[in-house]
Amino acid sequence: MSAPTVNTKGILNELGGEAAFAYLAKAKELASKGVKIYNFGIGQPDIPTFSHIIDAAKEALDSRFTGYTETAGIYELRDALSTHLNSRYGSDVKPSEIVVAPGAKAALFLTIAAYLKEGDEIIVPEPSFPAYPEIAKFLGARPKYVPLKWLGKEGGFKLDIETIEDSITSKTKMIVVNNPHNPTGALFNSEEIEQIMEIARRKKIIVLSDEIYDHFIYDDVKFKSFLSFPDWRDYVIYVNGFSKTYSMTGWRLGYVVARNDVIPRLSVLAVNVYSCATSFVQKAAISALQKSESDVKKMIELFKKRRDLIYGKLSSIEGLEVWASKGAFYVFPNVSEILRNCKISVEKFVNHLLMKYGVVTLPGTAFPDKFGKDYIRLSFAVDISTIEEGIEKMRECVKNLITGKDLIS
Ligand SMILES: Cc1ncc(COP(=O)(O)O)c(C=O)c1O
């Protein structure tokens, strides 16, 4: 008798993964063979988790705070979260309107599952963080992609409000807005956010607002949170997490903010899937929220310097068009001229850059749907010397491709 096999016909076979993790594994493998790697691939701050957060986790472990907690998260953490959000955004979120999850990705899963069923549609501005459309597909719903507008190296990336509205049908249940934006580094302005909210009100559609990069804002541009609308409860479900702001990617902690009657729906799924987020990580997160102001400020100042450096260096590479990101920690240069000249796809370009020059970037196609085929993503959450040396390697690669010294079949 043969061994049992997994279901190869089910929905899991139709889902895509996240390229950032695949490239991280590839880069680690090359590094283990002694190749010098310049890793602009994965989206995580390179600095260690702030030490007071580590101390708080140790303290929780020492006091044996290691059992299950409430599914929605310990009250102390939800209380600290509501205080944090309300002081930042002038909102009135209550601890009872928060559900804590093991990572923002898990929070996204709860959120999308609470609203979408088979046959429903979700509007996803693209390029997009891949989890939104993949989760929707898992639920039998259909992502409808609306490309961002690319206004060139002066104007950057904007939401296409008109096309978003035109894409709404009777099946549309949700519009995703990720601001600041992965992978473009765009920061959608107050006017764009207000226009989306206005559509949500008129058409009675929920906005999924993923604001995980809300602290990563450069150039003194004002950020408008969807939680700052007095009627957020009627039209907004909000996701955020600790991974980026507090450099806690491996700790796995995120959360959802939703109005009261949605909370039991999120909780029932949560209790069946993961019971609760890790107990001592929740304790540490309170310290993250209450004691990190100066560490976060320092980190953002450092990231701004890196943004300026990477933007300056990329701008001087011929054939590449780059916009100075306003938020998150990504740049998303347009490489269409290089691809056209060399008659190659963006995947081939990215692969060549990695295999011959050790420079890890992600192809824009990793961020569905089609918009990204002319772009690559670089994370500037890396040290200055990686930017200095890695972008020089990239310059050399582009030059060798354009002059025909490097050939890709
Ligand atoms: C836009 C966006 N949302 C959510 C996440 C997931 O974050 P977490 O590590 O908390 O699961 C990421 C991580 O890259 C992201 O870029």
The ligand as a Tripos MOL2 file, in Angstrom:
@<TRIPOS>MOLECULE
LIG
   16    16     1     0     0
SMALL
NO_CHARGES

@<TRIPOS>ATOM
      1 C1          2.2620   45.5900    4.0250 C.3       1 LIG1
      2 C2          2.5690   44.4970    4.9730 C.ar      1 LIG1
      3 N1          1.5840   44.0240    5.7520 N.ar      1 LIG1
      4 C3          1.8170   43.0210    6.6180 C.ar      1 LIG1
      5 C4          3.0620   42.4630    6.7350 C.ar      1 LIG1
      6 C5          3.2490   41.2930    7.6700 C.3       1 LIG1
      7 O1          3.8910   41.6240    8.8350 O.3       1 LIG1
      8 P1          4.1160   40.5650   10.0270 P.3       1 LIG1
      9 O2          5.5760   40.3020   10.0940 O.co2     1 LIG1
     10 O3          3.6170   41.2330   11.2530 O.co2     1 LIG1
     11 O4          3.3140   39.3430    9.7050 O.co2     1 LIG1
     12 C6          4.1250   42.9360    5.9620 C.ar      1 LIG1
     13 C7          5.4640   42.3350    6.0540 C.2       1 LIG1
     14 O5          6.3000   42.4450    5.1940 O.2       1 LIG1
     15 C8          3.8660   43.9830    5.0500 C.ar      1 LIG1
     16 O6          4.8260   44.4820    4.2680 O.3       1 LIG1
@<TRIPOS>BOND
     1     1     2 1
     2     2     3 ar
     3     2    15 ar
     4     3     4 ar
     5     4     5 ar
     6     5     6 1
     7     5    12 ar
     8     6     7 1
     9     7     8 1
    10     8     9 2
    11     8    10 1
    12     8    11 1
    13    12    13 1
    14    12    15 ar
    15    13    14 2
    16    15    16 1
@<TRIPOS>SUBSTRUCTURE
     1 LIG1         1 GROUP 0 **** ****
